[in-house]
């Protein structure tokens, strides 16, 4: 699966950004709607951190501690796209954001995911 993450950029503290993730190829013979999608981020000098995930049904959604109350993950199967809406961005949110997919069920562990996008950089200035 090739994944395209987009929507990153420079943001002011307190502002919002929406990231998008679009898979282009399914290796399993099924469509986008059979994948769980997760977002992770990695700040300079830090380990990769779980941000949010949504399962293939769209009903099982969960967030990392840093995202709770500010970020929202969603999916639009008709558009083959997943989103990460980020509000009230802070300088600590500065990182490269990655989307990743795996069949059906979502998980917090990065090692569980089969395929990753190239990442999109979010830089938040104070």
N, CA, C and O of each residue as an XYZ file, in Angstrom:
504
protein
N       0.841     -1.185      0.000
C       0.000      0.000      0.000
C       0.875      1.232      0.000
O       1.788      1.349      0.816
N       0.608      2.137     -0.893
C       1.277      3.424     -0.870
C       0.348      4.415     -0.197
O      -0.824      4.524     -0.556
N       0.868      5.128      0.769
C       0.078      6.080      1.522
C       0.593      7.480      1.291
O       1.801      7.714      1.257
N      -0.315      8.394      1.135
C       0.038      9.785      0.939
C      -0.542     10.600      2.074
O      -1.758     10.754      2.182
N       0.329     11.119      2.918
C      -0.097     12.015      3.990
C       0.139     13.447      3.537
O       1.172     13.758      2.943
N      -0.811     14.304      3.816
C      -0.688     15.694      3.401
C      -1.386     16.601      4.392
O      -2.087     16.139      5.293
N      -1.187     17.890      4.217
C      -1.863     18.861      5.067
C      -0.993     19.517      6.106
O      -1.440     20.437      6.792
N       0.235     19.071      6.242
C       1.138     19.686      7.198
C       1.571     21.064      6.742
O       1.274     21.500      5.630
N       2.276     21.733      7.628
C       2.757     23.064      7.306
C       3.086     23.827      8.560
O       3.224     23.258      9.643
N       3.211     25.123      8.395
C       3.516     26.011      9.518
C       2.222     26.560     10.094
O       1.365     27.053      9.361
N       2.086     26.470     11.415
C       0.879     26.950     12.086
C       1.260     27.774     13.305
O       2.311     27.561     13.910
N       0.418     28.691     13.648
C       0.595     29.473     14.864
C       0.006     28.712     16.043
O      -0.951     27.956     15.874
N       0.552     28.896     17.209
C      -0.013     28.286     18.407
C      -1.474     28.710     18.545
O      -1.816     29.881     18.380
N      -2.319     27.740     18.849
C      -3.744     27.993     18.994
C      -4.558     27.792     17.731
O      -5.788     27.810     17.769
N      -3.881     27.601     16.622
C      -4.599     27.433     15.357
C      -4.876     25.957     15.080
O      -4.600     25.088     15.907
N      -5.425     25.701     13.906
C      -5.835     24.346     13.534
C      -5.224     23.937     12.200
O      -4.908     24.774     11.355
N      -5.069     22.641     12.038
C      -4.687     22.045     10.770
C      -5.449     20.746     10.599
O      -5.833     20.103     11.575
N      -5.661     20.370      9.357
C      -6.257     19.069      9.078
C      -5.329     18.291      8.168
O      -5.006     18.723      7.061
N      -4.910     17.143      8.652
C      -4.082     16.252      7.862
C      -4.952     15.231      7.148
O      -6.008     14.840      7.644
N      -4.498     14.808      5.983
C      -5.215     13.798      5.210
C      -4.295     12.632      4.905
O      -3.080     12.793      4.800
N      -4.879     11.473      4.767
C      -4.117     10.261      4.436
C      -4.910      9.479      3.411
O      -6.068      9.126      3.635
N      -4.276      9.214      2.290
C      -4.954      8.515      1.209
C      -4.112      7.338      0.764
O      -2.986      7.529      0.305
N      -4.627      6.124      0.889
C      -3.927      4.969      0.345
C      -4.263      4.803     -1.123
O      -5.397      5.049     -1.537
N      -3.310      4.399     -1.891
C      -3.544      4.308     -3.322
C      -3.660      2.880     -3.827
O      -4.246      2.635     -4.882
N      -3.102      1.938     -3.074
C      -3.099      0.563     -3.559
C      -3.441     -0.375     -2.414
O      -2.947     -0.189     -1.302
N      -4.264     -1.364     -2.655
C      -4.560     -2.375     -1.656
C      -3.856     -3.679     -2.033
O      -4.062     -4.189     -3.134
N      -3.045     -4.215     -1.154
C      -2.392     -5.491     -1.460
C      -3.262     -6.685     -1.127
O      -2.911     -7.824     -1.436
N      -4.392     -6.427     -0.501
C      -5.215     -7.533     -0.024
C      -6.420     -7.784     -0.915
O      -7.247     -8.646     -0.619
N      -6.519     -7.050     -1.980
C      -7.646     -7.238     -2.878
C      -8.921     -6.596     -2.393
O      -9.975     -6.752     -3.009
N      -8.833     -5.868     -1.284
C     -10.006     -5.187     -0.737
C      -9.801     -3.689     -0.790
O      -8.713     -3.205     -1.099
N     -10.850     -2.973     -0.489
C     -10.783     -1.541     -0.563
C     -10.326     -0.888      0.704
O     -10.042     -1.539      1.710
N     -10.262      0.410      0.628
C      -9.853      1.233      1.751
C     -10.689      0.953      2.982
O     -10.183      1.045      4.101
N     -11.952      0.615      2.806
C     -12.841      0.462      3.946
C     -12.597     -0.797      4.771
O     -13.327     -1.053      5.728
N     -11.593     -1.581      4.423
C     -11.237     -2.737      5.245
C      -9.990     -2.497      6.087
O      -9.507     -3.402      6.768
N      -9.472     -1.271      6.036
C      -8.265     -0.952      6.798
C      -8.560     -0.107      8.026
O      -9.431      0.763      8.012
N      -7.820     -0.382      9.080
C      -7.721      0.554     10.188
C      -6.619      1.547      9.855
O      -5.644      1.213      9.181
N      -6.787      2.764     10.335
C      -5.819      3.821     10.051
C      -5.380      4.455     11.358
O      -6.198      4.748     12.231
N      -4.103      4.659     11.477
C      -3.569      5.308     12.665
C      -2.666      6.463     12.266
O      -2.084      6.491     11.182
N      -2.576      7.395     13.171
C      -1.654      8.508     13.036
C      -0.614      8.422     14.157
O      -0.940      8.197     15.322
N       0.617      8.604     13.771
C       1.724      8.689     14.707
C       2.495      9.968     14.406
O       2.340     10.561     13.338
N       3.307     10.377     15.332
C       4.158     11.532     15.078
C       5.526     11.315     15.701
O       5.684     10.559     16.660
N       6.497     11.990     15.137
C       7.850     11.901     15.666
C       8.485     13.280     15.632
O       8.704     13.866     14.572
N       8.772     13.775     16.816
C       9.443     15.060     16.949
C      10.950     14.851     16.904
O      11.429     13.754     17.191
N      11.696     15.874     16.553
C      13.155     15.742     16.492
C      13.749     15.257     17.804
O      13.500     15.835     18.862
N      14.531     14.199     17.727
C      15.195     13.671     18.906
C      14.322     12.841     19.822
O      14.759     12.425     20.895
N      13.073     12.594     19.399
C      12.145     11.831     20.240
C      11.682     10.577     19.521
O      11.819     10.445     18.305
N      11.130      9.662     20.303
C      10.599      8.429     19.732
C       9.249      8.691     19.062
O       8.563      9.673     19.343
N       8.908      7.781     18.178
C       7.615      7.893     17.521
C       6.504      7.726     18.542
O       6.586      6.863     19.417
N       5.489      8.528     18.438
C       4.402      8.589     19.422
C       3.064      8.333     18.758
O       2.780      8.859     17.682
N       2.252      7.525     19.403
C       0.905      7.266     18.915
C       0.039      8.509     19.118
O       0.076      9.138     20.176
N      -0.743      8.856     18.087
C      -1.611     10.025     18.164
C      -3.083      9.626     18.179
O      -3.821     10.023     19.080
N      -3.513      8.849     17.194
C      -4.929      8.507     17.085
C      -5.090      7.331     16.136
O      -4.229      7.059     15.299
N      -6.227      6.634     16.288
C      -6.506      5.511     15.397
C      -7.998      5.334     15.236
O      -8.786      5.676     16.117
N      -8.368      4.792     14.089
C      -9.772      4.511     13.786
C      -9.827      3.170     13.077
O      -9.043      2.911     12.164
N     -10.749      2.322     13.494
C     -10.806      0.997     12.895
C     -11.563      1.030     11.572
O     -12.012      2.087     11.130
N     -11.698     -0.111     10.957
C     -12.271     -0.179      9.624
C     -13.741      0.206      9.591
O     -14.239      0.656      8.560
N     -14.445      0.034     10.711
C     -15.860      0.398     10.762
C     -16.060      1.882     11.048
O     -17.136      2.429     10.812
N     -15.021      2.522     11.555
C     -15.166      3.902     11.978
C     -15.763      4.054     13.359
O     -15.965      5.176     13.823
N     -16.047      2.959     14.021
C     -16.708      3.009     15.314
C     -15.736      2.919     16.492
O     -16.031      3.417     17.578
N     -14.614      2.306     16.290
C     -13.616      2.178     17.350
C     -12.534      3.222     17.116
O     -11.727      3.110     16.193
N     -12.534      4.232     17.965
C     -11.617      5.367     17.831
C     -10.943      5.583     19.172
O     -11.596      5.543     20.214
N      -9.653      5.809     19.149
C      -8.980      6.140     20.394
C      -7.772      7.026     20.110
O      -7.280      7.116     18.986
N      -7.317      7.673     21.180
C      -6.314      8.720     21.059
C      -5.184      8.535     22.062
O      -5.360      7.955     23.134
N      -4.037      9.038     21.685
C      -2.951      9.155     22.631
C      -3.218     10.308     23.582
O      -4.052     11.169     23.298
N      -2.532     10.330     24.683
C      -2.794     11.341     25.711
C      -2.614     12.758     25.175
O      -3.353     13.662     25.563
N      -1.658     12.958     24.302
C      -1.391     14.311     23.799
C      -2.485     14.813     22.866
O      -2.600     16.016     22.635
N      -3.279     13.909     22.335
C      -4.292     14.286     21.355
C      -5.692     14.427     21.942
O      -6.561     15.057     21.339
N      -5.903     13.857     23.086
C      -7.244     13.851     23.665
C      -7.768     15.265     23.875
O      -7.100     16.123     24.452
N      -8.978     15.478     23.389
C      -9.631     16.769     23.573
C      -9.262     17.812     22.532
O      -9.925     18.845     22.444
N      -8.229     17.572     21.746
C      -7.804     18.558     20.745
C      -7.829     18.017     19.323
O      -8.084     18.764     18.379
N      -7.570     16.748     19.167
C      -7.486     16.148     17.838
C      -8.683     15.230     17.610
O      -9.249     14.678     18.555
N      -9.052     15.078     16.362
C     -10.138     14.171     16.008
C      -9.764     13.411     14.736
O      -9.402     14.010     13.723
N      -9.857     12.096     14.807
C      -9.581     11.257     13.640
C     -10.911     10.841     13.016
O     -11.884     10.574     13.722
N     -10.940     10.791     11.713
C     -12.149     10.390     11.012
C     -11.765      9.770      9.673
O     -10.600      9.782      9.276
N     -12.751      9.237      9.000
C     -12.509      8.648      7.695
C     -13.708      8.867      6.793
O     -14.848      8.940      7.251
N     -13.434      8.968      5.515
C     -14.479      9.075      4.508
C     -14.172      8.003      3.463
O     -13.350      8.201      2.568
N     -14.841      6.881      3.596
C     -14.535      5.761      2.701
C     -14.884      6.074      1.249
O     -14.254      5.551      0.330
N     -15.867      6.909      1.048
C     -16.241      7.268     -0.321
C     -15.119      8.035     -1.021
O     -14.990      7.991     -2.245
N     -14.315      8.734     -0.228
C     -13.202      9.492     -0.777
C     -11.866      8.785     -0.579
O     -10.817      9.307     -0.957
N     -11.910      7.589      0.019
C     -10.664      6.866      0.301
C      -9.673      7.720      1.072
O      -8.483      7.746      0.760
N     -10.167      8.407      2.067
C      -9.315      9.335      2.805
C      -9.606      9.271      4.296
O     -10.755      9.146      4.721
N      -8.547      9.359      5.072
C      -8.664      9.517      6.513
C      -8.137     10.898      6.883
O      -7.299     11.469      6.186
N      -8.645     11.420      7.992
C      -8.292     12.772      8.395
C      -7.839     12.802      9.847
O      -8.252     11.980     10.666
N      -7.001     13.746     10.136
C      -6.670     14.080     11.515
C      -6.864     15.582     11.663
O      -6.045     16.379     11.206
N      -7.956     15.949     12.306
C      -8.238     17.354     12.576
C      -7.547     17.744     13.869
O      -7.796     17.143     14.914
N      -6.694     18.730     13.806
C      -5.926     19.155     14.973
C      -6.299     20.577     15.328
O      -6.230     21.475     14.489
N      -6.695     20.781     16.574
C      -7.096     22.101     17.041
C      -6.188     22.536     18.184
O      -5.510     21.725     18.815
N      -6.198     23.838     18.427
C      -5.397     24.394     19.514
C      -3.966     23.848     19.493
O      -3.453     23.364     20.502
N      -3.351     23.938     18.347
C      -1.993     23.426     18.201
C      -1.027     24.185     19.103
O      -1.166     25.387     19.327
N      -0.052     23.455     19.608
C       0.964     24.015     20.484
C       2.355     23.679     19.938
O       2.499     22.742     19.153
N       3.359     24.421     20.338
C       4.718     24.119     19.845
C       5.137     22.670     20.081
O       5.893     22.111     19.286
N       4.660     22.062     21.149
C       4.995     20.653     21.406
C       4.392     19.702     20.380
O       4.764     18.529     20.329
N       3.473     20.192     19.570
C       2.890     19.364     18.514
C       3.766     19.324     17.266
O       3.471     18.592     16.321
N       4.822     20.094     17.262
C       5.728     20.101     16.129
C       6.357     18.720     15.948
O       6.997     18.191     16.857
N       6.167     18.156     14.779
C       6.639     16.794     14.506
C       6.342     16.442     13.057
O       5.614     17.151     12.362
N       6.915     15.343     12.624
C       6.481     14.732     11.370
C       5.352     13.768     11.711
O       5.498     12.905     12.577
N       4.247     13.920     11.035
C       3.060     13.105     11.283
C       2.959     12.043     10.195
O       3.043     12.332      9.002
N       2.777     10.815     10.641
C       2.681      9.677      9.731
C       1.315      9.020      9.854
O       0.750      8.933     10.944
N       0.793      8.560      8.727
C      -0.360      7.682      8.788
C       0.102      6.266      8.458
O       1.070      6.056      7.727
N      -0.613      5.318      9.014
C      -0.273      3.908      8.829
C      -1.560      3.107      8.769
O      -2.573      3.505      9.344
N      -1.523      1.985      8.079
C      -2.723      1.167      7.948
C      -2.412     -0.292      8.260
O      -1.281     -0.758      8.128
N      -3.439     -0.975      8.668
C      -3.404     -2.418      8.861
C      -4.828     -2.910      8.656
O      -5.771     -2.123      8.732
N      -4.996     -4.203      8.397
C      -6.353     -4.711      8.166
C      -7.231     -4.615      9.398
O      -6.853     -5.036     10.492
N      -8.410     -4.054      9.197
C      -9.525     -4.103     10.133
C      -9.323     -3.378     11.470
O      -9.828     -2.268     11.640
N      -8.613     -3.964     12.401
C      -8.629     -3.435     13.773
C      -7.466     -2.485     14.041
O      -6.334     -2.717     13.617
N      -7.781     -1.418     14.752
C      -6.785     -0.422     15.088
C      -6.018     -0.821     16.345
O      -6.457     -1.663     17.128
N      -4.861     -0.188     16.510
C      -3.998     -0.514     17.647
C      -3.090      0.675     17.921
O      -2.844      1.505     17.046
N      -2.605      0.740     19.135
C      -1.701      1.835     19.500
C      -0.251      1.567     19.140
O       0.545      2.502     19.049
N       0.099      0.324     18.936
C       1.499     -0.024     18.710
C       1.885      0.166     17.250
O       1.221     -0.350     16.351
N       2.949      0.899     17.024
C       3.394      1.166     15.664
C       3.804     -0.108     14.936
O       3.606     -0.221     13.726
N       4.369     -1.061     15.658
C       4.879     -2.278     15.023
C       3.782     -3.138     14.423
O       4.049     -4.018     13.605
N       2.540     -2.880     14.835
C       1.410     -3.667     14.342
C       1.037     -3.289     12.905
O       0.437     -4.085     12.184
N       1.394     -2.080     12.500
C       0.926     -1.566     11.213
C       1.809     -2.021     10.068
O       3.036     -2.018     10.164
N       1.169     -2.406      8.997
C       1.860     -3.010      7.865
C       2.481     -1.981      6.920
O       3.543     -2.204      6.338
N       1.796     -0.863      6.786
C       2.193      0.077      5.755
C       2.144      1.497      6.286
O       1.263      1.874      7.058
N       3.117      2.260      5.844
C       3.278      3.621      6.343
C       3.397      4.622      5.194
O       3.915      4.318      4.119
N       2.895      5.830      5.470
C       3.125      6.918      4.540
C       4.459      7.574      4.797
O       5.182      7.200      5.721
N       4.781      8.547      3.983
C       6.089      9.191      4.053
C       6.147     10.280      5.118
O       7.234     10.750      5.451
N       5.026     10.682      5.649
C       5.007     11.691      6.694
C       4.798     13.087      6.155
O       5.181     13.402      5.029
N       4.186     13.917      6.975
C       4.001     15.326      6.645
C       4.412     16.153      7.864
O       4.015     15.852      8.990
N       5.194     17.174      7.636
C       5.758     17.966      8.723
C       4.778     19.032      9.192
O       4.232     19.794      8.394
N       4.570     19.068     10.498
C       3.785     20.120     11.139
C       4.733     20.905     12.043
O       5.395     20.334     12.910
N       4.787     22.193     11.834
C       5.615     23.071     12.651
C       4.727     24.117     13.284
O       4.046     24.864     12.581
N       4.726     24.180     14.595
C       3.882     25.122     15.322
C       4.761     26.152     16.014
O       5.625     25.814     16.823
N       4.529     27.389     15.686
C       5.306     28.475     16.283
C       4.517     29.132     17.412
O       3.288     29.193     17.382
N       5.241     29.612     18.387
C       4.591     30.231     19.550
C       4.289     31.703     19.312
O       3.743     32.371     20.190
